[in-house]
Amino acid sequence: MILKCIRTVTMAALAFVSVNVCGQDLLARQAPIDRKLKAVDSLALIRQIKAEQAVYPAYSLYPNWSHDRVHAYGNTVQIPDSFRIDLTGFCMPTTHTKITSKCGPRWRRMHNGLDIKVYIGDTIRAAFDGRVRMVKYERRGYGKYVVIRHDNGLETIYGHLSKQIVDEDQYVKAGDPIGLGGNTGRSTGSHLHFETRFLGEVINPEFMFDFPNQDIVADSYLFVRGANRYTYQRTRALAAVKAGKSGADEAEKAAIRYHKIRKGDTLGRISRIYHVSIDKLCRLNGIKRTTVLRIGQVLRCS
């Protein structure tokens, strides 16, 4: 009886050891399969991310994809203090090099881009890979224009075209023809109006594109909130960044503020909004207290 019990216990122990060893062997054989599955999952995830980027370039930065307005974001986006924009893989939008109007105030209005002399029918090309967000016509503004959102986070605008040769939602590569030079909209001669924006904020194209030399200024551009339109602003902000301070704060201190006249605006009301005297407003803008303000007129307020 005792021997029988010993035999039973021994057999049970051997069976347990055998099951354990088999289980370990099974896990060992299964481990490479798990690694392969993980690799497959990673590749699938990468493909999915690339597919989403192709459908909505810079989808992690922008809140929506709209065909309605060029300046579609307003307060719906959180603009970072700084952001590094990759400029490699670029193509100059035109081979012409003559800049006829720079970015900044012009004729009491704000000019948000560069005007480059082109001729009617000249080929205009996409500056970077991206997807066409807008193909529209604006009689008193851009004329026939195209807006492209790019993988690097930029949006580029090409205005006063004679013809658009792309469609909304079409994916384009850098260098693909998107339109022909023209003189449509608010224009006094054939030229390309070229804008660069990040999350709706204007970036002076000359900070990134060197039209006379048909090249980019550098391989990347450091966007600093509030310091992308004027050289003196940018110099001060970049110095602050280098010193470990907030470039955005320095840009805010150095910012020139402007006000676009709306219905009901007076010099007195504008002076109260911006905490600046009426006399200073007049000096800054070369006007008198009796000057009639026009709706759409832009006044410098600091």
KOLMARMI-576536 format. One record per atom (N, C-alpha, C): x, y, z. Coordinates in steps of 0.05 Angstrom, whole numbers, plus 5000, padded with zeros to 4 digits. Each point is the difference from the previous one (the first is absolute). Layout:
N
XYZ ...
***
This chain:
302
501749765000 498350245000 501750255000 502150005017 501850225001 501550044974 500849784988 501450024974 498250114979 497549925001 498050104981 499750305002 499950105025 499750295005 502450154990 502449885005 502550134991 500050014970 499149784987 500050004971 498150214989 497750035012 498050204991 501150285002 501350065024 501150275004 502250054980 501749804995 502350044981 498950054972 498049854991 498950044974 498850284997 498650095021 498850264999 502150224998 502249975015 502150194999 501350024973 500549764988 501149994973 498250134980 497449955003 498050124981 500150305002 500150115025 500150295005 502450124987 502449875004 502550104988 499849994970 498849794989 499849974971 498350234988 497750055014 498250214991 501450275001 501550055022 501450255003 502150044978 501549784994 502050024979 498850054973 497849864995 498550044975 499050294997 499050105023 499050284999 502350194994 502349955012 502350184995 500949984971 499949754989 500849964972 498050154982 497449995007 498050134984 500450315001 500650115023 500550285002 502550084985 502049835001 502550064986 499550014970 498449804990 499449994972 498250244991 498350095019 498150214993 501350285001 502250035015 501250275003 500850124974 501349864981 500750134974 497550084985 497849855003 497550074987 498950265011 500150035027 499250255012 501650244990 502749964997 501650214990 499350074971 499449804984 499250054973 497450154999 498149925017 497450145001 500350295008 501850055019 500550275009 501250164977 501849884985 501250144977 497950064979 498249814995 497850044981 498250225009 499450005027 498350215011 501350274996 502650025005 501550254997 499950104972 500449824980 499950084972 497350094992 497949875010 497350084994 499450275012 501050055024 499650265012 501450224985 502449954990 501550204984 498550064975 499049784987 498450044975 497550165005 498749955023 497650155007 500650295004 502250065014 500850285005 500550144974 501549874982 500750124974 497450054984 498149815001 497550034986 498550245010 499950035027 498650235012 501450264993 502750004999 501450244993 499550084971 499749804982 499450064972 497250114997 498149915016 497350104999 499850285012 501250035024 499950265014 502950075009 501650134983 502750075008 500050165025 502049955017 500350145026 497449985017 498849764999 497449965014 500250035030 502449965011 500350035029 500250295009 500350184981 500350295006 497450154996 498549934979 497750164992 497449875010 498050175008 497649905011 497949914979 500350094976 498049934980 501250014971 498449914982 500750014971 497650144987 500450254992 497850174990 500550104972 497950014983 500350114974 498850294999 499250105023 498450255000 501750255000 502050025018 501550255003 503049955001 501550194991 502949995001 500950015030 498950195014 500750055028 497849875017 500149735003 497849855011 500249935029 502150095014 500649895026 499450185024 500950254999 499450185022 500949895027 498249995019 500649915027 499749705003 499549854978 499549715002 502649855002 502350134996 502649865002 501650115023 501649825011 502050085021 502750044986 500850254996 502550054987 502349965019 501949834994 502349955018 501850245002 501550025021 502050225003 502149974978 500749764993 502049954979 499549734987 500949984975 499649754985 502049994977 501449784997 502049974979 498649894975 500250154978 498749934974 502149904981 499749764990 501949884981 499550124972 502150114989 499850134973 501449844978 501049765007 501249834979 497949894982 500849924976 498149904981 498350224987 501050245000 498550234990 500250024969 498350184989 500350084972 499250304999 501550164987 499350284997 497450024984 498050165009 497550014985 500250124972 502050164995 500550114974 503050034995 500850004976 502850044993 500750304999 498050175001 500550295000 501150095027 501650214999 501450085025 499450285009 498550164985 499650285007 497650035019 500650105024 497850065019 499150284997 497450034994 498950274995 498750125024 499349845020 498850115025 500549815023 501050115022 500849835023 497749965020 500549845020 498149945020 500050235021 497650105006 499750225020 497950204992 499850235014 498050204994 500450114971 497850044986 500250114973 497450144994 500250264992 497650154992 497949995022 500950025026 498250005023 498549735003 501149804988 499049735003 502349825008 499449765011 502149815006 500349814977 502549994990 500649814978 501449765012 498649774999 500849775015 501949814986 501050084977 501849824985 501950154983 501249864980 501850134981 498650004973 500550224985 499250004972 502549964983 499949794983 502249944982 499150054971 501650144985 499350064973 500049744983 497749934989 499749784981 498350114977 499949844979 498450084976 497649814998 498050104987 497549844996 500849754985 499249775011 500649744988 502449865011 501750145016 502349875013 499149785019 501549785001 499349785017 500750065029 498049965018 500450035029 499949725012 501949945018 500349735010 499649995031 499349765010 499749965028 502750015014 500250145022 502550045014 501049755015 498149845011 500649765014 497849794994 500549755008 497949804999 497750095017 497649934992 497750075016 497349944986 497950095013 497349964988 498750274996 498750034977 498750254993 497550045018 499950215015 497850065018 497850174986 500950194984 498150194987 500850054971 498050014983 500350104973 497650194996 500550265001 497750195001 500650254983 498050174998 500250254986 499050225019 501550225002 499250235017 500550264984 497850124992 500250224981 501550245012 499650065025 501350245012 502449925017 501049774997 502349925016 502049844984 500249745006 502149834988 499549934970 497650074990 499349914973 499749705000 501149874979 500149715000 502349915017 499549835020 502249935018 499849715008 502249905011 500349725010 501250015027 499049845019 501149975027 500849715003 502549955009 501049735004 500949975029 499249795013 501149945027 502149784996 502350045013 502349834995 500649825024 501449794995 500749815021 501650125023 501650224993 501750125021 498550205018 497450034995 498350185017 499550274987 501450074979 499550254986 497549994983 498750234995 498150034979 501050224981 499949954974 500950194981 497650094982 500150264993 497850124984 501250124975 498749944978 500950104974 497750164987 500450264998 497850174991 500450134974 497850114988 499850154975 500749834976 499449745002 500549824978 498150054976 500949934976 498250024977 498449734997 501249795011 498749744998 500949825023 498249855012 500749805020 499949724987 502049845004 500149744986 500149775020 499050045024 499749795020 497250025012 499249795014 497449995013 500349995030 497950095014 500049975029 500249715008 501649955021 500549735011 502049844984 501050124979 502149864983 502650005015 501449785000 502749995012 502150074978 501850185007 502050094981 502849965012 502049974983 502749985008 501450274995 502150055015 501650254996 500850014970 499450234988 500850044972 497749944980 497849885010 497849954982 498750274991 499350034975 498650244991 497350025013 499350235011 497450045013 498450224987 501250174984 498650224988 501850154980 498850214988 501450174981 500050285010 502250144997 500250285008 497850174987 499250215015 497950174989 499750275013 497750124996 499550275009 497150035010 499049795013 497250005009 499750115027 497650095007 499450115027 501150285004 500750065025 501050275006 502950014992 500550074975 502749994989 500450224979 502350115000 500550224980 502049924979 500649744998 501849904980 500649715005 500849854980 500449715004 502249955020 499449845020 501949925021 498949775016 501849875015 499149795019 500150125028 497749985013 499950075029 500449735015 502249995015 500849765014 500150045030 498449845014 499850025029 500949745013 501250025024 500749775016 498950045028 498549805010 498750035026 500449745016 500050035026 500149775018 497850035021 498149824999 497650015018 498650274997 500150114976 498750264994 501750245005 502349975014 501750245005 501950044976 500150254991 501650074977 503049975006 501449874981 502950005001 501050144975 501850195004 501150144976 501549804983 499049964975 501349804983 503050044996 501050255003 502850054996 501749885023 498849935022 501549875022 500649714992 498549894981 500449724992 501049974971 499050174982 500649974971 501750234991 502249934986 501850204988 499450004970 498250174992 499250014972 502250084981 501650215007 502250074982 501949774994 500549835020 501949774996 498549744995 497450014999 498449764995 500749775019 499950065026 500849805020 498550065026 500149825019 499050055026 502250135017 499350155020 501950135018 501549805017 498649795009 501349795017 498349754997 501049785011 498549754998 497649995018 499950175019 497750015018 499550295009 497650055010 499350275009 498949975028 501050165019 499050005027 497750215002 497649905001 497750175004 499950095029 499850265005 499750115027 497550165000 498149935017 497450135000 500350315002 498850144981 500050295001 502550134988 501849844989 502650114991 500749894972 498150024982 500549884973 499450184977 499550265006 499350184979 502250214994 501350105022 502050214997 502749915010 502150104987 502749925007 500850085028 499450255009 500850095026 498649835022 497549934995 498549835019 501449735003 500649894977 501249735000 502749995013 501750214994 502650015011 499950005031 498150165010 499750025029 499049745012 498149874987 498949755010 502049785000 501649984978 502049784998 502250045021 500750255006 502050065020 499049905028 497450045004 498849915026 500049705001 499349874978 500049705000 502949905006 502050124988 502749925004 500950045029 498950205013 500650065028 498449835019 498249834990 498449835017 497450135009 499350224988 497550145007 497949934980 497650105004 497849964982 500150194977 500549904976 500150174976 497350134995 497849855007 497350104995 499550255018 500949995025 499650235018 501550254989 502549954991 501550234989 498750114974 498949824984 498750084976 497550175006 498649915021 497650155008 500750295009 502250025014 500950275009 500750184976 501349874980 501050154977 497950044978 497749875003 498149994978 498950284993 499850044974 498550244990 497149914997 498250145013 497249934999 498550164979 498249874986 498450134980 497049955005 498450194990 497149975003 498750054973 498249814992 498550034975 497450135006 499550224987 497650165005 497549854994 498150005020 497449884996 497950225003 497549934993 497850195002 499750105028 499950265004 499750125026 502650085014 502349934989 502650065012 500550304997 501250115021 501050285000 502850005012 501450224996 502750025012 499949985030 497950115012 499849995029 499649725010 498349854986 499549725008 502549834997 501550044978 502449854995 502150075021 500250255007 502050085020 499449875027 497549975007 499349875025 500649704999 499549874977 500549714998 503049945004 501750174987 502949945000 501650175019 498650165016 501350165021 502250184988 499350144978 501850184987 498550264994 501350225001 498750264996 499250034971 498050174995 499150064973 502250144985 501550185013 502250144987 502149804990 500649805016 502049804992 498949834977 497449935001 498849864978 500450154973 499550265002 500250174976 502950014990 502050025019 502850014992 500849744987 499249775012 500849744990 498949954972 497750124994 498749934974 499950234980 501250245008 500150224982 497350114993 498250015020 497350104996 499450225020 497750134997 499250215018 497649915016 499350155021 497749945016 497450004984 500150174979 497550034983 499949804977 502149834997 500049814978 497749815002 498649954978 497849815000 501149724997 499349835019 500949725000 498349834981 501349844984 498649834981 499949715011 497749874996 499749725009 502049834984 501649845014 502049834987 502850135002 500250265006 502550135003 501549895024 502649984998 501749895022 501650235013 499750035026 501550205015 502149875018 502350125000 502149915019 499450115027 500149835021 499250095027 502249995021 502449924992 502350005018 502650014985 
***
